[in-house]
């Protein structure tokens, strides 16, 4: 039975490469995630092991890019400023506040300043790489950088292209989710899966007989 797990700290990586078959990480941009996986692979090679690498992503996929980003903007606008502030403050290093926080990343700094100024950033201001979005989710609000709630947002063709880019950087296992779960599962099955070269050992039934309506 393959063992899946994660560990980012030095001791965590050392433990992971000894025990795991599939090493998991929160998503980042494809190049940064690839760099992380190559570092872990190098540690595994020192003890004669090879690992498979995986990540988790939330998906907003639509027939057009405009439809996908409109839904992302809708999710963002359903998030209160107080919720955004609280989510950011939970991610801050000990002893820092929203007012004292400073980042070397100009995009993060601009978005934090927006919250300080009493407004949410626009959806596209949270896009850290083509189609990679750090908007609000059930896992939090990752304004300070990609984490558990990182999304892929775009048309089916764009999301498929980005998944292939992750694959080229070493990711071969993907844990995907969306919200609402059932509606997004149908969209992923109908729009995205036909564009991917999937290796899962079984046929995926088409789900298009069920019409998925955009929530009001």
C-alpha positions, 0 to 999 in steps of 0.5 A, spaced: 500 500 500 503 506 497 504 511 503 502 518 502 504 524 506 508 531 507 513 534 511 516 541 509 521 542 515 528 539 514 526 534 519 520 533 516 523 532 509 528 527 512 523 523 515 518 523 509 524 521 504 525 515 508 517 513 509 513 515 503 512 513 497 508 519 494 510 526 497 505 531 497 505 539 498 501 545 497 501 548 490 505 553 488 507 556 482 509 550 477 516 552 477 517 553 485 513 547 486 518 543 481 524 546 485 521 544 491 520 537 489 527 536 486 530 538 492 526 532 496 528 528 490 535 529 491 534 527 499 531 521 497 536 519 492 542 520 497 538 513 501 537 510 494 529 512 494 525 515 488 518 518 490 512 520 486 510 527 487 503 530 488 499 536 490 492 539 491 489 544 488 482 547 487 479 548 480 475 553 477 474 551 470 469 554 465 468 554 458 471 561 457 476 564 461 471 570 462 466 566 466 471 562 470 474 569 473 467 572 474 466 566 478 472 567 482 470 575 483 464 572 485 467 568 491 471 574 493 466 579 493 462 574 498 468 574 503 467 580 508 473 584 509 473 582 517 474 575 514 480 577 510 483 580 515 482 575 520 485 570 515 491 574 514 493 575 521 492 567 522 498 567 517 503 572 520 509 570 524 509 571 531 509 578 534 507 581 527 500 585 525 497 587 519 499 594 520 507 592 521 507 586 516 512 587 510 513 583 504 519 583 499 514 581 494 511 587 491 504 583 489 503 581 496 505 588 499 500 591 495 494 586 496 496 587 504 495 594 503 489 594 500 486 590 506 489 596 510 486 601 506 479 597 507 478 594 500 479 587 498 483 586 492 480 585 485 480 577 483 486 578 478 490 582 483 491 575 487 493 571 480 500 569 482 502 566 476 498 565 469 491 561 472 494 560 479 490 564 484 490 565 492 483 567 493 478 565 499 476 558 500 474 553 505 481 553 507 482 560 508 485 566 504 492 565 502 494 573 500 500 572 503 502 566 499 500 559 496 497 554 501 492 549 502 487 553 498 490 555 492 486 555 485 487 554 478 482 558 474 481 559 467 478 555 461 478 548 460 484 549 455 488 554 460 487 549 466 489 543 462 495 547 460 497 549 467 496 542 469 501 539 464 506 544 466 505 542 473 506 535 470 513 537 467 515 540 473 515 533 476 507 533 479 504 526 477 499 526 483 493 531 483 488 532 489 483 536 486 477 540 489 472 545 488 466 548 491 460 547 490 463 540 490 458 536 486 457 542 481 464 543 480 466 535 480 461 535 474 464 541 470 471 538 471 469 531 468 465 534 462 470 540 461 477 538 463 478 531 464 477 530 456 483 534 455 488 530 459 492 524 458 489 521 465 492 514 468 487 511 473 486 505 470 478 506 469 474 509 464 471 516 466 463 516 465 461 522 462 456 527 466 453 532 462 446 529 462 446 533 468 445 540 467 449 544 472 447 551 473 451 557 476 448 559 483 445 565 483 
